[in-house]
Amino acid sequence: MTQFHRLSLVLFLALCLQCSDASEQPAHQSVPNPGSVELSNTKQAAPEPAIVPTESASLQPEPPAEMPDPQTLDPEMPIPAGILHEAFYANKDAWLGKKVTVVGYYKGNTHSSATDQTRVDLKTGQLGKTVVGCYMPGKDVVPKSVAEARADVLMRGTIAEPFFGQVVLKDSVFVNRN
């Protein structure tokens, strides 16, 4: 199970707990009868739900991976899109011209007829922000399998000058999609 999948599971469980807590709240407060006597003015807090992690799935997200070093980087080793973005903006000059493999969530693509280039946007996750733009020659170059399974898309390319705060990969290719 990847770090992304574990984090998604943690967020899903947290949302489920919030929803179940909200559904247990009374829809309205009862109004006391004027002739009744209130015996206690104290409220008891609802007990906290116990979460017991199992060996197969830890509910605590793993700490982020170390910042990759562009000088010793294996171009075949996938780097999560968000981590590549952070590392690039920490030291742009060291990253320019490096061949990398990035893994991210496919947002969509655009084609420029002027340059005959297709740009594939990768996000940090389904609800994350777009941080990497991968340029590849041609039109209709994105396989249908990418749109059908948008998570964990691997692309390889060479880092070029950034564009509007995003890391740019030139001469990109899909690594894990046909």
Secondary structure as UniProt FT lines:
FT   HELIX           3..23
FT   TURN            34..35
FT   TURN            70..72
FT   TURN            75..76
FT   STRAND          78..80
FT   HELIX           81..90
FT   HELIX           92..95
FT   TURN            96..97
FT   STRAND          99..112
FT   TURN            113..116
FT   STRAND          117..123
FT   TURN            126..127
FT   STRAND          130..137
FT   HELIX           144..148
FT   TURN            151..152
FT   STRAND          153..163
FT   TURN            164..165
FT   STRAND          166..174
//
